[in-house]
């Protein structure tokens, strides 16, 4: 990641390889950026299967990553590490958590955008691209899909680089790989 690409948004579908790709961007940073890198995790282990997924992600990252749990207050967590490289994984789970908590989504996205404007080190944010599938058959599903699309648009507009990962392959959407 060059210094020109301070903010990168990595998009993709489920199991597309977006998290692994995002981790590789941080791990490839030149000096002075070095481990430990910060991983802001938004997932909540609500069941055994999700706990296993979280454990697998942590094991894959290894000891060079420091994990900070930020399931809802992402702006505050990001602000605490704004001078060191950070990976946020993922905005989709963050949005879902906010919706389930009946939070003010627009206010939280505004807070996130203000915080991102103050970040002084490389930041990589991961999100699902959810609008390419079927139209959800219920109002909550449609609201989630619409809000995720708007969130992705807002972060992509701010980002120096946007990458779409398909079948493990990164495709430049904005900026260079």
Buried (B, 14 or more C-beta within 10 A) or exposed (E): BEEEBBBBBBBBBEEBBBBBBBBEBBBEBEEEBEBEBBBBBBBBBEEEEEEEEBEEBEEEBEEEBBBBBBBBBBBEBBBBBBEBBBBBBBBBBBBBBBBEEEBEBEEBBEBBBEBBEEBEBBBBBBBBBBEEEEEBEEEEEEEBBEBBEBBBEBBBEBBBBBBBBBEEEBEEBBBEE
